[in-house]
Amino acid sequence: MAIEVTSGAVVYRRRQGEIQYLLLQSTNKGNFWGFPKGHVEGNETLPETAHREIREETQLEPPIDTSFHVYTEYDLPNGNHKQMTLYTACLDDAEPVHLQAEEIKNAGWFNYEDARKQLTYDNLKQLLDQVNAHLTDQN
């Protein structure tokens, strides 16, 4: 069994006192909704992978906050085991999102409740719960 190591970030912004989360819809089978993330390449660190994946998938470059992260691991249908680390990344300005057409079908900004409904997989919903609790505790 191969281990796939991935990293990304829960990208968010604050608008009118509300936290909004950036979700991406994959072009892969299932067209699932999730966060910007991807496989670690070469000798990249997990934060470097998160930064590269956000830039590749959205052309955004928000700073990665390495002081907080969430983690999950699970078995894939192909028999591999995936380990996923997500950091947070706050986007301060209103930069437009430019999607990587080969991998990303759609994107949107969602408040917490709508983001939770939009996410395809339960493990991603649980990670969002942890991130949202962390971000709202900071206020």
C-alpha positions in Angstrom: 0.0 0.0 0.0 1.4 3.4 -1.1 1.0 6.4 1.1 -0.1 9.6 -0.6 0.9 12.8 1.3 -1.1 15.9 0.4 -1.2 19.4 1.7 -3.4 22.5 1.2 -5.3 25.2 3.0 -8.7 26.3 4.0 -8.6 29.7 2.3 -10.9 32.3 3.9 -11.7 36.0 3.9 -13.7 38.2 6.2 -16.6 40.2 4.7 -19.0 42.4 6.7 -18.0 40.6 9.9 -18.5 37.1 8.4 -16.0 34.5 7.5 -16.3 33.2 4.0 -14.5 30.0 2.8 -13.2 29.3 -0.7 -14.3 25.9 -2.0 -13.2 24.4 -5.3 -15.1 21.8 -7.4 -12.8 19.3 -8.9 -13.0 18.1 -12.6 -12.1 14.6 -11.4 -14.7 11.8 -11.2 -17.4 12.8 -8.9 -16.9 16.5 -9.3 -16.4 16.8 -5.6 -16.2 20.1 -3.7 -13.2 20.6 -1.4 -10.3 22.9 -0.5 -7.2 23.8 -2.6 -4.7 20.9 -2.0 -2.5 18.5 -3.7 0.4 16.0 -3.5 3.7 16.9 -2.1 6.4 17.1 -4.8 10.1 16.4 -4.4 11.5 17.9 -1.2 8.7 20.3 -0.6 7.5 21.0 3.0 3.8 20.7 3.7 3.4 24.6 3.8 5.3 24.9 0.5 3.0 22.4 -1.1 -0.1 24.3 0.3 1.2 27.5 -1.2 2.0 26.0 -4.6 -1.4 24.2 -4.8 -3.4 27.4 -4.0 -1.4 29.3 -6.6 -1.8 26.6 -9.2 -5.5 26.0 -8.7 -6.6 29.7 -8.1 -3.7 32.0 -8.9 -4.1 33.4 -5.4 -1.1 33.7 -3.1 -2.4 34.3 0.5 0.1 33.7 3.3 0.0 30.2 4.8 -0.6 30.3 8.6 1.5 27.4 9.9 0.6 28.1 13.5 -2.6 26.0 13.1 -3.5 23.0 10.9 -5.9 20.2 10.7 -5.1 16.6 9.6 -6.9 13.5 8.4 -6.0 10.3 6.9 -8.0 7.7 5.0 -7.9 4.7 2.7 -8.5 5.3 -1.0 -10.4 3.0 -3.4 -7.2 2.2 -5.2 -5.7 0.7 -2.0 -3.5 3.6 -1.2 -3.6 5.5 2.1 -3.9 9.3 2.0 -2.5 11.7 4.6 -3.8 15.2 4.3 -2.7 18.3 6.2 -4.6 21.6 5.7 -3.4 24.9 7.0 -5.3 28.2 7.0 -4.7 31.1 4.6 -6.4 34.5 5.0 -7.1 36.5 1.8 -7.1 40.2 2.8 -8.1 41.7 -0.5 -10.7 41.1 -3.2 -8.4 39.4 -5.7 -10.3 37.4 -8.4 -10.0 33.7 -8.5 -8.6 32.3 -11.7 -9.3 28.5 -12.0 -6.8 25.9 -13.3 -9.1 24.5 -16.0 -7.5 21.1 -16.1 -8.3 20.4 -12.4 -10.9 22.8 -11.2 -14.4 23.1 -12.6 -15.9 25.8 -10.3 -15.2 27.8 -7.2 -17.2 29.8 -4.7 -17.1 31.7 -1.5 -19.4 30.3 1.2 -20.2 31.2 4.8 -19.6 28.4 7.3 -23.1 26.8 7.1 -23.2 26.9 3.3 -19.6 25.6 3.0 -20.4 22.7 5.2 -23.4 21.8 3.0 -21.4 22.2 -0.2 -18.4 20.0 0.9 -18.8 16.6 -0.6 -17.0 14.4 2.0 -17.7 14.1 5.7 -14.0 14.2 6.7 -13.7 17.6 5.0 -16.8 18.8 6.9 -15.1 17.8 10.1 -11.9 19.6 9.2 -14.0 22.8 8.4 -15.7 22.4 11.8 -12.2 22.5 13.4 -11.0 25.5 11.3 -14.2 27.5 11.9 -14.0 26.9 15.7 -10.4 28.0 15.6 -11.1 31.1 13.6 -14.2 32.2 15.6 -12.3 31.6 18.9 -9.8 34.2 17.7 -12.4 37.0 17.7 
